[in-house]
Amino acid sequence: MDNARDIAANCRQYAMCKIDFLGTGVCASGFERHYVTFYPQGRMLLYAALADGKIPVTEKCVQAADSCNLCGKCDYQCYFVTEMRPTKVMRALKTLVEKHVAAGNPILKEKETFLLREMQEIVGHNWATGDRGVAVTYSTDPCPMAKPQMPDYVVMPETREEIACLITLFNGNGIPWVARGNGTNILGLALGKGVVIDLSRMKGIVFDEKRWLARIEPGVTAFDLQREASRRGYRVHVAEPAAAVCGSTSCSGLFSLFSATYGTAADNYVDAEFVGSDGSLFSLNDKAAPNLYAFDRVEQKAPGICTALSIKLHPKTADETGILVPFATMEQAIGFSRECATRRIGLAMGILDLEYVSAFISPTRELAVKVKEIFADKLGMACMVLVIGDKYSMAAIGEMGLPLFDQRLVTALTLGLPSLASARWLDLIAEFTEDEPFSYLKIRGFTELAEAALAPSPGQLVQDLDPELRPFFEELYSRPELTDLVWLNMFRITSSRIGRDRHFFPIVIYLPLEPQLISEMVTALKEIADSHQLKNSLGFITPVDNGKRCVMEYDYYADQTSADEIHRAKEAIMAAGAMIENSALQTGTITPLRYILYQGYCRKENLLYSQDQS
């Protein structure tokens, strides 16, 4: 994809350019000015809006263009996730604005209003604006199904007290508002007219190791919190790397493969502090606070803005490692996962569809397609189960006698992916395959043979990448953490690759970890997507509460630049929602995501086992 306009239109808005996940640093102007407008993602949206004539050139447009020094950091970040190079868009934006200014064309100044003056009085002159160049970068989010809404203003408070004053101001003047963490919400929940309250200036983290918690502010991202916790020898349970932790908790509760041990919802925090929708201050540990620990199977509104979260710290051990266990059927994978969960074996666990596995480990979409085909057609895999655990967990799994990829073999497989289709590798598999599926993995010395056949190296893995970026990525993949299953699942930097080819819309439900029920749900979701001609696949299934329940994600994919495909995706999602609702009524054991929204602070048990009271 070479055209600047096409690149801009395909920005996934995952906010990965706002975190330093590759060690390159982040855009200097974004770090200084905080508005999304001054990050590569914002400039992509800004250029698309200007190129399409949606907004005039404004003062902030000029500032955003001027503030980019074309350093190229965003190329590394975005290419890692989507294979796009945003610097082409940054250059096009600068050219567009420079030509506009050189021609003596007007630059729209920000209109002063009573509300703007009042907001600036509260947060400072630089942190409230009605500039259309800023507003347009807050008019969309990662959900292409959501209708764009350009706010009248964007305001960036720095303290809880400023938030309370702002909400009092808005309520007193009948101004609608919506809070935004880091802008990664995939459901359009941070869009709205009136005012967007951008919380990304509030990045405070205070560790209280005696109480095994970290108190964080709402601008803290999952990656940054995990990095700081890891430096101190701890782990935290977080969502996607660029997502604001407070926002993730508020929206749907924290869930991941670590939910097998760390749970979800209220399992993950000690206390939460809020500014209520009426401007009042409260924390969940207050006796008179709203009861957010409860769960009601009806759609909810946000209880206010979480201004601080005391999140739990978890210990790490030096012997933690990861394995991938392949299975020929989903039923076998569910049985193994349930056995491990019931016996409390492992720290993190998830059944992964081959779409997930191939996308996560492959640096390009073309390679991901080939890898998935080889896993399924040549190696006979239906899915894999990822397990992370200490030496005792690994010993217990070893006693089960299952063929598996240990960490050393995973590293060889990852760095040798381009050789996966080679005759040398496939002949090796055929030579050692017996009646038992994947029996070659149990042959003594197979790892050494695999390394010889695959010839793994960072250079081989990146051989087909953009030549200009190849040296950087060869050095990047020389770092051991880039193939370390523990590190990758703690920081989750490859998970955003699932949307590399098309935008993905996750359908999340909690349900019993039962093969027949899961099979019925997967089949129904697939049939709906297929009938609407949408790419689709199972994402992951993770046991929760010792295997009594699980959280399952099924993904629908849509080209965000195709109005027809987006229309079909909307229809499919509505049909899927109706199907899930009907199944929930029939079984009494299924909880769809629509009821979890804004109830992420509830007790896990209330979420998993409550019944419809209507």
N, C-alpha and C positions, 0 to 999 in steps of 0.2 A: 504494500500500500504506500504509494509515493506522493499522491496528491494531498496538499496541506488541508484542503477542505474535507476530503474523505477521512483523513486521520482525525481531524477535529470532531467530525460527526460520529466517529466510532469511539470516542472517549468513554470508557466504562464508568468513570467517576468512582473508582474504588478507593481513591485517596491514598494510594500507595506512594505517590510522590511527596506525601507529607510526613513520611516516616523514613528514618535512615536504615532501611532493612538490608542494604547492600554494603554499608560502610563507606559510601561515597559522600555522605553529607546530604543535606536537603537544600532546596532552592533558598538562597540567602534572603531574597526579598520577601518570600513567604514567611520565613522564620521571624523576620523583623516586623512585618506589617500584619500578619495573621489572617487577614481576609483571604478567602479561597481564591479571589481574583488574582492574587499575587503569587500563586503557586502554578506550576505547569498545567494542572487540571483546569484551573480557573481561566488561564489564558487560552486553553483549547476552546472552552465554552464561549469566551469573549470573542475570539476570532470568528467562530461559526456564526455568532449573532451579528457581528459587524459585516461579515461577508454576505449574509442573507438580508441585510438591511433591517434587522429587527430593532436595533437601537442606533442612535447617532453616536458619533465620537464625542466622548465626554472627558472631563478632566482626569478622572480615574482611569479611563482607557489609555490616555497618554502616559500616565504614571506607570500603569501595569506594563505597557510595552517598553518604556524606558528602563524599567527596573530589571528587565531580563538581560543578562550579560552573555547569553548563548554559551554557557559553560558546558552544556551537554550532559549534565548529571541525569536529567529526566530521560534521556535516551536509554541509559543503562537500566533505570528503574522500570520504565514502561516496556522496553523490549523484553525484559525478564518475564513480565506478566502477559503482555499482549502481542509482542513482536512489532509494536509500532514505535516510531521515532518522532516524538513531539517537537524536537528542535526545529524541524521543518515548519511546524505551525508557529513556533515562537518567532522564527525569522519572517514568516509571512505576516504575522501580526505587526512586527516592528516596521516592515515595509509599508503596509497599509496605512498605519498611523503617520509615519514620516511623510508619505506622499500627501496625505490629507492636510497636515500642518504646513508643508512646503507650498501647497497650492493656496494657502491663505483661507482655507475653508473654516467655518465656525466650529468652535469647541464648546459644547454645551456645559454651562456651569451648573452646579448643584443649586437647587431652589431652596432658599431658607424658609422654614415653616416654624410655627409654634412648637409642634411636636419634636422636630429635629433639635431645636434649641434646648428644649427640656431634657431630651435624652443626652445631649452633649454636656449639659450641666451635671448630669449624674455620672457619666462614664468618662468624660473628657472629650475634647473636640475631635480627636483622631479616631474615636471608637464608635461613632454613630454616623451613618451616611444614608442619603437617599439617591446617590449617584446611580444612574441606570447601568453604567458599566460594571458596578459592583452587584447591583440587584439581579442582573441577568445570570450571573454565575451562581445564584442561589435559587434559581427558578426551576431547576430540575435536580434529580438525584439518580442513583444507580437503577431506579425502576423506570424503564421506558414506557411501561403501561400507565404510569401516573401522568395526569394532565399537568403540563407546565404551568406554574403560577409565579409570576414575578412579584416579589414583595415591594411594598412602598419604601421600606427602610430595612437596613441591617444594623444591628447594634451588638457590641461586644463587651459585656461587663467583665469585671475582674474579681468581684467579691460577691458573697452571698447577699450582703446588704444592698449592693447596687442592683442585683436581680429583683429583690423585694421592692425597691423604689420604682424600678421600671414597670413591674407588673401592676403596682398601685396606680402608676401614671396611665398605663394602657386601659386598665379596667375603668378608671375614672373618666376616660374620654371615649369609651366604646371602641377601642382599637383592638382588632384581633391580633393574636401573636402565636408563634410556634417556636419551640426550642430546638436547637440543632447542636449535636455533639461534634462529630467530625464529618458529617455529611455522607455516611456510608449506609444509611438505612435504605433497604431495598424494597420498601413498601410505600414510598411516597409520604411517609408520616411527618417529615420535616419540611414539607412544602406548605405555603399559604400566603395569602395576601396580608396586608397590614405590616407587621414587623416580624422578621426572623431574628431571634436571640441566639447569636452564635457564641457558644461557650468555649471555643478553642483557645482563648487566652488563659483559661483557668487550668493550669498544668501542675499544680502543687502535688507532691508526693511526700508523705511523712511516714517513715517506718517506725513501728512500735514493736520491736522484736520480743519484748517481754510478754506482750499480749498476742503475739503471732498474728499481727495484722498490719496493713498499710492503709493509711487514710489518704484517699485520692480525690482530686477535684474533677469536675466533669469534662475537662479538656484533655485528660490523660488517655492516651491510646493503649490498646492491648500490648502492642510491641514494646512501647517505651516502659510500661509497667513491668512486663516480663523481663526485660533487659535489666532493670534496676533490681528486681527481686533476685534474679539469677546471680548477679554480681555479689549478692549477700548470702548466697547459698540456699535460696528458697525458690519455690515455684508458686505461681498464682494460676488460678483457673480463669482463662479469658477466651474471648471469641476471636473474630477475624483480626489480623494484626493492626489494620488502620482504624478499626472501630473504637470509638470512645467507650471505655468500660462502663461508666455510669449509664450511658445511653443504651448499651446492649442489655444491661441488667434491667433497666426500666422497661424496655420494649418487650423482651421475650425471656428474660432470665439467661444466664450463661449456660451454654451446653456445648459439648465437644466430645471427642473420644475419651477425654479424661472424666467425663460424667460417670463412667463406669465405677470410678472411685470417689470423685469429688461431688457427684450429684449435680443438681441444678437448682435454680431459683434461690430460696433462702439458705440453702446449704453453703453458699459461697461468700456470705458476708456476715458481719457482726452487727453493724448498724448502718443506717442511711439517714442523711440530713436533707431536708427539703425546704424550698419556698413553695408554699401551696398556691393553687390557682387564684386564691384571693389575696395573695401577698403575705400570708402568715408564715411563721417559721416553726418547724417541728422536726423531730427525729423519731425514727421508728421505735426507739427505746423509751420514748415518753409514754406514760400511762394514758394520757389523753389524746395521743396521736391517732390518726385514721388507721384502721386495721388493714394494713396492706399485706399482712400474712395470710389473710383469708383468700379464697379463690371462688369466683362465681362464674358459672358457665354461660355468661352473656358478655357481649362486647362492652369494653370499658373505655373511659376517657382517661387521659393522663392525669395523675393526682397532683401534678405540679412539676417543678424542676428539681431533680436531685442535684444538690450542690456539693455533696461529699459522700463518699462511700468508704466504709471501713471493711476492706476486703481481706479474707483469710489468707495467711501464708501457709504453705505446705513444705515439709522437709523434702530434700533430695538425698539420694545416696549415690556413692561413687560407682556402684555396680549396675546401674540401670542400663538397659539396652533394649533394642527393638527387634521384632521378627515379623515376617510376613508368612502366613500359612495359606497355601492355595487350596481351593476346593472345587470339585467338579460340579457340585450342585449347591444351590442356596440353602436347601434344607440341612445339608451337612454342616455348612458354615454356621447356621443358627444353632444347631445342636452343640457344636464346639463352643460357641460364644456363651451360650447359656450355662454350659458346664463350668466354664472358667468363672463366669460372674457369680454363680451360685456358690462356688468354692472360694470366691474372693481371690482369684488368681489374676495378677496383673494390675497395673495402675491405670492404663488407658487401653481401650479396646474398641474396635469397630470393624464391621463387615463393609468392605469397600468394593464398589462396582469397578469393573475394569476401566470404565470411562474415567473415573476418578484417579485410579492408580496411574494410568498411562499419561493423563494430562499433568499430574503433579510432578512426575519424574522426568518428563520430556521437555527439553528447552524450546522445541518448536512444535507447532500444530501438525506439521507434516509427519514428524517423527512420532508424535503421539498416536496418530491414526495407524501407523505401521505397527507400533508396539502393541496396541490394543488387539489388532488382528492376529498377531503372533501369539499373544497370551491366550486368546480364545480359540483360534483355529489350529494352530500348530502345537500348542502346549495343553489344550483342553481345559482351560480354567473357566469357571463361571464367575468367580469372585475371589478375593483374598481377605483374610482377617489379619489386621494389624494388631499386635499386642506389644505393649511397653511394660516392662516390669524389672524387678531386681533379680539377683541370681537365684533366689528361692522360687520365684514365679517361673523363671526359665527352666529350672530343674523339674518343677511339677509338670510343665508342658512337655518337657523332654521325655518324661515317663509315659506320656500318652502315645509315644511312638509315631507321631505324625511327621510326614515330610514337610520341611519348611526352609525358608530363606533366612539365615541368620544375618547379623549386621555386616559381616565381612562379605557375604554373598550379595547382599543388597547393594553394597558399595560397588562391587564388581559389575553387577547388573546395570546399575545406573550409569557408571562411567563407560560402560561398554555397549550402551543401547544401540548405536548404529550397527553393531555387529550381530544384533539379535537375529537378523534374517539370514546371516551367513550360513553357508553349507557346513562349515566347520562346527558351528554351534548346534545346528539342527541335527547333524549327524551324531554329535555327542549325545544329544537327548535321546535320539532313536536307539542308539547302541545300549544305553543303560535303562531304557524303559521296560518295565515288566508288567505283570497283571495289575498291580496296585498303581493307581494314578500318581504321577509325580514321584515314583519310586527312585528315580535317579538322584533325588535330593538326599536320599539316605545312604548312598554309596560312599564308603570311606574314600576320602581324597577327591570328592567331586568338586569342591570349591577350587582346588588347585587346577583341576582340568578346565573348569569354567573360566578361570582367569586366563589360562593359556588360549582358550578358544575365543574369548571376547576381547582380549588385549585391552582392558579398560585403562583409560587415561583421560584427564580433563581435555587434552587436545583432541582426542577422538570424539568425545561427547559434543564439542562445540564446532566440529569441522564444517558444518553446513550453516552456521550462523552468519549474519552480516559481517563481511570481512573487516569493516572498520571497527566493529565492536568485539570481534573474536578474541583479541589479546586480553581484553578486560575479563571476559567471561572464562577464558582458560585459567586465568589467575584466580578468579572467583571460585571455580569448581575445584581448585587445588586445596581450598579450605575444607577440613574434614567435616565441619558442621553441615555443609551443603548436601551430604549424603547420610547424615546421622539421623536415624528415625526419631530418636528422643528429641533432639534439638528442633528438627523440622516440625514436629507435632506440638512442641511447646510454643514455638514462634509462628508457625503456620504460614510462612511467607509464600509457599507454593500453592496454597489453596485457592488464591485468586485466579490461578491459571484455568480454573474450571470454566471461566467466562471468556477465555481467550478467543475462541472461534465465534461465539455468539453470546449475547447476554443470557444469563440463566436466571430463572425464577424458581426458588426452592419452595417446595410444598412440604411442610414439617408437621408431623403428627407424633403424639405419644400413644403407644398401644402395647398390648402384651407381646412378649417375645415368643410368639407361637408361629411355627412354620406355615400352617394353613392360612391363618388370618393375614399374615404378612404377604403370602403368595397372592391371596385374593386382592389385597389392596394394591400391590405392585401391578398385577394384571389389569385391574380396572384403570389405574392411572396411565398405564401404557396405552391401553385401548383408546382412552380419551385423547391423548396426545397424537397417536397415530391417525385417528379420525380427523384431526385438524391439521395433519401433515406437518407436525412439529418434531424436531429432534428431541429425544427424551431419554432419560436413564435414571436408574436408582443411583442415589448418591452414597449414603452410608446408613448403617444401622448400629447404634451403640446401646448396649445393655445399661439399664438404670435400676437402682434399688435392688442390687443383688440378682439381677436377671428377671425380676418379676414384671418389669416393664422395659420398654426401649424407646429411644427417640429415633425416628426414621426421617430421612430427607430424600425426596424424589424431585428430580429437576426437569423442568421444561426449558427449552432454549428458543430464542427468537432473535432475528436480526433487527437490531434497534433502529436501523435506517430504512426498514421496509414497513410501510404503513399497513400493508396487507398482512404481513406476518405478525405484526403487533396486534392487529385486530383478531387474528385467529388465536393468538396466545391468550388474549383477554377472554375469548369465548371458552377456550379450553380450561382456563383457570376457574372460571365460574362453574363449568360442568364438574370439574374435579372437586370444588368446594361443596357442591350439592351432593355428590357421591359420598364424600367423607362424612358430611353431616348425616346422611341417611344411615351410613354404616355405624356412626357413633350412636344414633338412636337405637339401632337394632342390637348392638353388642353391649352398650353401656360401659365399654372399656376403652374407648378411643377419645383422645382429646386433641382437637385440631388447633393449629397455631392461632387462628382468628380469635379464640377465647383467651389465649395466653397474652396477647398484646396488652401492654400497660399493666400486666399482673405479674411481672417478672420478679417481684419481691415476695411472692407468696411462698408458703411452705410447700416443699416438693410433694409431700404426701397429699396435700389438698389438691394440687394440680393433677397428680396421677390417679387418685382414687375417689375424688368427689363425684357426686351424681347430680344430674339435672334436677333442680328442686321445683321446676314449673309443673 
